[in-house]
Amino acid sequence: MSSVTDKKKHSFYALDNAGFLYTAIASSRMSAVYRMSAGLTKDVDPQILQQALDHVITRFPYFQVTLKRGFFWYYYEHTDQKPEVEAESHYPCKNMRQRQGKTFPFRVLYFKRYIHLEFNHSLCDGGGGIIFLQTLLIEYFRLQKGIVPAEIGIAKDLASEVDPQEFEDSFKVYYKEKVPPPSGIKKVYHFDFELLNKGEYLLLTGKVPLEPIYRLAKENKCSITQYILALYMESIQDYIKNSSLSERQKRRQRIAINLPVDLRKMFSSITLRNFFISLSPDLDLSMGYYSREEIIEQIKGYMGLYMNKKHIYRYISRNIRNEKFIVLRVIPLWIKKIAMPIIYKLYGERGYTSGLSNLGLVRLPAELEGLVDSIEVFPAPSSESRLKMVMISYKNQIALSFGKTSADTSIERLFFTKIRELGIPVKIETNKR
């Protein structure tokens, strides 16, 4: 392990498997930038936030980087510069244009009582982002109010040593060479909503109490993720059922939801970089329309079949095998920059209608819970999958947050109506102007 004073010995960090893809496909329409927001009880003090960030970034040396280009691949290089907090002044999840090598792969913004962290997905996934956010909040309130929590949970102690496993590429660590890849991608239904202008991105969050959702999930013998996913798939099915498509066209549709799975617990990894794969539970409407109970059983059956190490190894194998493929390795970067966005558009999002990510229950030290009202997470924008959702639980509330590259609200209305029909209150918040 490296000591605190040795952190800068790592002059560069290779991108992980997911990072290679996200740096190549990033654009104003598909920025690969997701957002985490903490709503405080009082307005943010930007000077204290900057001091907190100055302290925290030295504990995350693998975040104190800028993107550089090699002949074959991009990589992250350490910089002695420190990121600066900014007042929010643009649409969320804006493209970072980090391929120019002049910006950090994340930004810290503030607006009134909100702290927003935006990460380029090439740096880390939601699991790593949450740890950075928790650490930043702890240091912010230490500086502002002198609070030193007795327990910090999974947040990082700024005086602790940096374990190299925190920035390892866990995909490569757990790659098995002879494991076959998963089956190919099937074409699915995509929303035909009109796109917003490039760079515009709308956020909409429905906040619901945790307990009644937990109770309903337990009654249906499924997880909270599976229950919310069932409501979401049912909403999309209802949208198709009531659309102007002919009955024959409706029955030809297939709904698939991209469901990211955090692999850290399954493989005992502590990496803060990307370490997830995406499953795709689906509904084939050629089999007829599904009741809610049937959708829940369909999801449970799918997860029971595919949520295991043997199957997960197949996804890891596919990702790393593509990276190791000799032809791809020797293609110059400028050719990859042209080819990879095209390939991703054809194959990357072709296989799912929308996305749903659950970051689970987030805890802050007990001393801070009265100072932080809410935590929300929003997905990165996409032109093909024009509507995606992230759910996260904090205290006794679930934030169901949509990110949209379209102004259409049909799916969200259907979805939140179903929750209200269950007798569960929903508080809607949006950034729509």
ABEGO torsion letter per residue (X at the ends): XBBAAAAAABABBBBBAAAAAAAAABBAABAGBBBBBBBBABBBBAAAAAAAAAAAAAABAAABBBBBBBAABBBBBBBABBBBBBBBABBBGBBAGAAAGABBABBBBBBEABBBBBBBAAABBAAAAAAAAAAAAAAAAAAAAGBBBABAEABBBAABBBBAAAABBAAAAABBAABBBBBBBBBBBBBABBBBBBGBBBBBBBBBBAAAAAAAAAAAGBBAAAAAAAAAAAAAAAAAAABABBAAAAAABBBBBBBBBBAAAAAGBABABBBBBBBBBBBBAAAEBBBAAAAAAAAAAAAAAABBAAAAAAAAAAAAAAAABAAAAABBAAAAAAAAAAAAAAAAAAABABBBBBAEBBBBBAAAAAABABBBBBBBBBAABABBBBBBBBEABBBBBBBBABABAAAAAAAAAAAAAAGBBBBBBBABX
